[in-house]
């Protein structure tokens, strides 16, 4: 049983109890009033007075006949008693109506309900796993975040978060924040020490003015010089350098650890890493794995992204906040458009030919089917048109046309009278 059903049964019981109490109070008031009036009403005097008046009037009109007089007296008494009963009933009815009119039943029921509900809720315990009433802001029907604890919120999003993960991607601890998979970011600033336990691959350039770069060059230079015979180096270095400056290097093959790294005009197959920053014209290029070009084009197996490294389809194009995606929709069916709540405009010659709205509708200002042209207007056209050009009436009224069709030049005819 949910909370609404449970509260519904409680409210029904309270209403029944309140109604019974109010009716009992009303019956008691009416009974006391009627009883008091009946106790203080002198039936006998009233009846005797009415009977005496009636007998006196009749006695003056007729000769006294004891038998007949007895019967008439008895009949008159009965009639007078009946009249008294009617008057008494009317008096009771008027008194009850006056007292009932002075009772505020709505206020009485409200007061009784408030008293009973307040008394019942003092010891009421909400069912297990239900929402505490203090957690609800009934003014705008919102649940405060302070009362949302535990569980997993699916399809979560906010102004700065778009959660598309299917598993745990970020773990927040007291002493650290753990990214469970690859981390992609535009810029990274570390205030402190950066420790890398794996390999460090740098595909871009290193600032030559940085302290790291200078220390690396100095350390490599000192290490190379310390491992060489200084005298031998000094005797041959000058002549070798001068010859290289003058004649250059003329080698058909270069080996490193008995492995060819350059043969004629080809790089050896063992060269798998480089830091090339400029290439000439490439006839062929094959890439296995992810590739990023000019920080704009991102290519990964079966996905291409422009201005994004997380393409949501076979081709995803981002331009600021707008995303356009080309994907397979179903078997033998493709889809090209915006997966978000954004309009899509198909243009030609910088004109908005077709506008696809977010509600699923399409707006076409001018439509041509074969040689026939279609458009819309609120007034009959008065310009030179093409024969067969149809203008739909976008302000229709009873008795007016559904539209106009051009019969040539400025000759337009109504069609489809609205009845």
Buried (B, 14 or more C-beta within 10 A) or exposed (E): EEEEEEBEEBEEEBEEBBEEBBEEBBEEBBEEBBEEBEEEBEEEEBBEEBBEEBBEEEEEEEEEEEEEBEEBBEEBBEEBBEEBEEEBEEBBEEBBEEBEEEEEEEEBBEEBBEEBBEEEEEEEEEEEEEEEEEEEEEEEEEEEEEEEEEEEEEEEEEEEEEEEEEEEBEEEEEEEEEEEEEEEEEEEEEEEEEEEEEEEEEEEEEEEEEEEEEEEEEEEEEEEEEEEEEEEEEEEEEEEEEEEEEEEEEEEEEEEEEEBBBEEEEEBEEEEEEEEEEEEEEEEEEEEEEEEEEEEEBBBEEBBBBBBBEBBBEBBBBEEEEBBBBBEEEEEEEEEBBEEEEEBEEEEEEEEBBBBEEEEEEEBEEEEEEEBBBBBEEEBBEEEBEEBBBBBBEEBEEEBBEBBBBEEEEEBEEEBEEE
